Amino acid sequence: FPGIKQVTPKNLFVCVFECVVFTRGVCVSCHQPSQETMVPPPNRRLYVGNLDRTVRESDLEDLFLKFGRIVTIDIKMGYGFVEYDHEQDAEEAVRNLDGIDLCGRRILVEFGRGGGPRGGPMGGRGGPPTRSDHRLEIENLSRRLSWQDLKDELRHWGIERICFADVVPDSRETNIGLVELEDAEEVRRCIRKLDNRKIDGFRVRVVDCSVRSGSSRGGGRPYSPRR
């Protein structure tokens, strides 16, 4: 292609006519504008929902280890995350485990949504997300609240430096908001502004889950197989 010295995922787009599109957003074959859909980064992190409160890390290990090498297991009250070393292993786990029975409950297994449009400092679509160790969980959110609504609510209270936001089910009535911010000051500001405040009729609790130096709190500890 004339003028193209190097092709990388950063300048590769998909043409609406299935040709190849480069940085200026115009197909070098048909000269039509692109949809500017960037090649997505690999997604190896799975969300595991509707867990019984008695489920332990070893229970998730027994289920997920058969599909590939696990990097982290991060279990909460009622939900958790499992990250694989390879995306293909994560895909296989979703196909085989979504909807199975675990401790008397039908669990939900799906890709964690950090690799999609919920990432990015301005919440825009198209680029890979920025991730941060400065993390919050917002408990007791209304089930009506989407991740877009959550970002809008944060910005309403002056929380602008958002790296990532998502909502995951906690019960039939409520969601938990998962938020990552640029720095510790923004975390403290969010707690001051939103903790114990009503959002959509639900009084929420904001918990600092930031990863501390020498600790993996909030981000899932590195996985070590049982001996």
N, C-alpha and C positions, 0 to 999 in steps of 0.2 A: 504494500500500500504506500503510495507516494507520501513523503513527509512524516511517516510513522516509523520511528526508530525502535520503539520498544512497546510491547503490548502487555499491560498489567491489568489485574482486576479493578484498579482505580480508574482506568480510562476505557474500560470495556462496557458497552451497553448493548441492549437488545433492540433491534429495529422492529417496527410494527410489521414490516414485510419479511421478517426472519432473515435479514441480511446482518452484516456486522457493522456496528456503529462505534465511533471513537469520540474523543474528548469534546468536540464542538457540538455534539448532539445531532450530526447529520450523517446519514449512511453514505459511505464512500462508493457504494454500488448503485443505489437507486436515488440518492440525493434527497431522500425523504427525512423529515425530522423523526427523532427517536422518541420512545416512551420514557427514556431515561430511567430504566429499571436496572439498578446496579446488581452485580453478581453478589448474592448474599454470603456472609461469613458462615462457616460451619456451625451448626447448632447441636451440641452434645449434651445439653442439660435438660433433664426431664422433671416436670412437676408431677408429684404423686398426691392426689387428693382423696378426700373422704376416708381418711385413715381412722381406725379405732384408736382411742386415746391410749390404749395399752400396747400399741405396736412399737417395737424397739428397732434399733438400727440393725440388729442381727436378722430380724424378720425381713427387712428390705434387702439385706445382703443375700439371703437365701433365694429370694426371687430374682434379683437382677444380675447376680454374678454369672449366671449360666449364659448370658448373652454377650459378655465381653468384659474387658478390664475396666474397673471402676476407679475414677479419680477421687471423687468426694461423695459422701452421703451426709445430708443435712436434714435431720428430722426435727419437726416442730410438734406442737400439740394439734393433731388432726390433719396435718399435711407434711410434706417433705420434698426434698429435691435429691435427685441422683444424677451425677455427671459421669459420662463415659469418656474414655480416651479417644474413641472413634465414633463419628456420626452414624456410620452404618450399624454399629451395635445398638445405639440409641433407637434407631428406626425399628430394628428387630424387636427390641423390648416393648415399644409402643404397640406393635402389631400383635404381640403375644400376651401382654399383661393388661392392657386396657380393658376394664370391665370384669376382671376376675374377682373371685371372693377371697378376702384376706381378713381373718378374725371376725367373720360374720358380716362383713360389709363389702359391697361392690366398689372397688377402688377405681379412680380416674387416673390414667397415665397418659400424659401428653407432653409435647415439647414445651419447655420453659420459654417464655415469650420475650426474654431479653434480647434475642437476636433480631427482633422485628421492629416495627415502628415505634414501640414504646421507649426505645433508647434514643440517645441523641440529646444534646443540651437544649435544643429548642423543640424537641418532640417531632421533628420533621421526618418525612419518609425519604428513603433513598440511600442513606449512608449507614454504615455499621455503628452501633451504639458505643458511647463512652461509658465505661463502668467505673465504679468508685467503691472504696472501702468504707465510706461514710454513709451508713445505712439506717433506715428507720422501718419499723412495722407500725402501721396504723390499724388498731384493732376496733372491732365493732362497727365497721362500715356497712351501710345499707347495701343489700344485694342489687339494688337498682343502679348503683354507682359503677360506671365503667372506668377503665384506666384513663380515658380522655377526661372524664368528669373529675377524677382525682387530680390530674395535672392542673385543670382549670381552677379547682378549689385551692390548690397550693399557691398558684400564681395570684389568686385573689387576695391572699394574705401576705403577699410580698415575697414568696419563696420562688425565686426565678432560676437559680442555678441547679436545675434538675437534670441528672444524668440518665435516670431510668425510673419508670413507674409502672406498676402493674397491680391488678387485684386478683386474689385467689379465694375460692370458697373456704369459709371456716365452719359454717353450719347452714341449715336451711334458711336462716333469717339474715345472716351477716357474712361479709367478706373481710379479708385482711388486705390492707394496702402494703405493698412492698415498694419502698422508695430509696433511691440512692442519690446523694447530693454531692456537690463538688468539694465541700470542705466541712470541718467540724463546726465552724461558726454558723453555717447554714443549717446544720442539724439542730444546734441549740435554738436558733431562731424559730425553726419549725415546731419544736416542742413548746416553746413559749407561746406561740400563736395558736396552736391547734389542740394541745393536750386538754382534755376535759371539755372540749367545745362540741356543740351539736352540729353535725353535718347531715343534711337530709333527714332530720328528725332523730338521728342516733347520736348519743354521746360517745365520743371516741377517746381512746387511750393511745398515746404516741410513745413508743418504746425505742430507745437508742440501741441499735444492734450493730454498731460500727465495729469493724475489725480492728482490734487494738494491736499495738506492737507486741509480737511474741504470742499472740492469741489468734484463734480463728473464729471467735464468736460472731455469729450472724452470717458467716459465709460458708459454713460447712467445713468440718475438719478433714485434712487429708485422709483418705481411706487406707486402712491397713488390714489385709486379710487376717481372719482368725487362724490361729495355729492349732 
